[in-house]
């Protein structure tokens, strides 16, 4: 596994404890799929999903998305606790005790870090630039609930004509 992906995987692996709510931003703007830049190319990394008034985050591990974990709104005080440094920005963020996906104005700076895309991953190890690559849960993303159907699955006439299952 590449060093940056390992670094960010450690951060996202802390998705177990929730942060209390507090900020009054528009959370649906955060719903989508985000990538990180690795060796000059964008690699899918984290996805924010919405189910009613609840939000979830799912991390990409190789080709598969890990089961979504519920997250909550993060305000400036929560973000300061995650980063162990003061924050002076209007933020829109979802996360938990150890990490947050944060939206700020493009060009916002935190020390030597400049958020060029307007989205970043906050953790105790510091900020990581995120690139929003879709504004929804993304194609082939993890479903929170399977679609309801009264119809039984269709049976294939010839198994040789079936497409192989592809995991993402």
N, C-alpha and C positions, 0 to 999 in steps of 0.2 A: 504494500500500500504506500502511496506517495506521502512524503512528510506533511504537506499542507492538509491533505485529506485526513491523515492520522490526527493532526492537531485539532482540526475542526470536529472530527469524530469524538474525540475526548470531550470537547465542549458540549456537543449535542447529546452525548451519553448521560448528561446530568439532568435529563428531562423527567425527574421524578417528583420534585417538590414544587408546589405552586406558590406564586406571589399574590398577595392581596391586591384587589383592584383599586384604582384611584384616578386615572387620567380620563379626560373627556374627549378623546380623539375618535376618528372614524376607523374602527377596526376592520370593516370589510375591505378597505384598501390594501390590507396586508395579505389577504387571501391570494394564494398563487404559489408558483414554483420558483425557487431561487437557485442560482448556481454560484460557484466560486471560480476564480480564475486560477488555473493550474497549468504551468508550463505554456502559457500563452493562449490556452483555450478554456472555454467555459465548461464546467462539469456540474451537472445537477447535484444539489446537495441537500436542500431542505424544502419542505412543502408545508404551507399553512392551509388548513381546511376549515370549513365552517359547516356546522350542522345545527340549524336553528340559531339560538343565541350562544352556542358553545363553539369554542375554537380548539383546534388540534394541530400538533406539529408531527411531521413524519420525516425521518432522516433517510437518505439513500445510502444503502450499504452495498457497494458493488453495483449489481444490476437490479436489485430488489429494494422496494420501499419498506421500511420497518413499520410495524403497527403504530398508528397514530396515538399520541399521548395528549391528554387535555392540558391546555395552557390558559392563562388568564392575562388580563390587561396588566401592563407594567408601566408605572409612572416614573418621574425623574428620580424620586427617592429610592425606588426599587432598583433602578439602573445604577445609581451611585453605589448601592450595596453590592451589586454584581461586579462592578468595575473597581471598587475601592478608590474612587476619585470623584470629584464634583462634576456635575453635568449642568450646563447652561444652554438648554435648547428646548424648543417645543417638539415633543416626540409623539409618535404613534407607535406603540410597541406591544408585542405579545411574548410571553415567556414564562419562566419559572425562576426558582431560586438561583440556578447556575447559569442561565443563558436567556437571551431575548433576541428576537428579530425586531429591528428598530427601523422606523422610517423618520428621516429628517430632511431638511431642505438640501438640495444638491450643493456641494461645496462646503458643507458644515465641517468644522475641524474639531478634533479632540487631540491636543498635543500635536504630534507630527502626522497623525492620521487625518486624511481628508476624504470625506465621503463623496465621491464623484457621482455615484448612481442614485443616492438618496436612500439606500437600504444597506444595513450592515448587521452583522451578528455580534452581539456583545457577550463577553464572558470575562471571568476573572483573569484570563490569559491575554485579554485585550481585544480590540476591534478587528473584525475581518469583513472586507468589502463583499457585499452580496449583489448579484445581478438578477433582477426580476425578469424571468424569461416567459412567464405566462401569468395572466390575471385571474386564473381560476385554478381548480385543483389539478389541471393538466390532463393531457390524454393518457389513458391507461393508468391513472393515479389510483391510490388505494380508496376504495369505497368505504364509507363509514357504515352504511347499511346496504345490503343487496337489494336490487330492485324487486318489487313485488310482482308476481306473475301467477295467474291462474292456469296458464298453459304449461303442460309438461315440456321438458326440453325436446327439441326436434331430434329425431334419430337420423343419422346419415345413411344414405343408400349404399354408399361404397366408402369404406374406411380409407381407401387410397386417395380419395379426393378431398379428405379433410386436411386443413392447414395445421401444422404442428403448433402446440401451445408455446407462446413466447413469454418469458417472464421478464419484467422490467424492474 
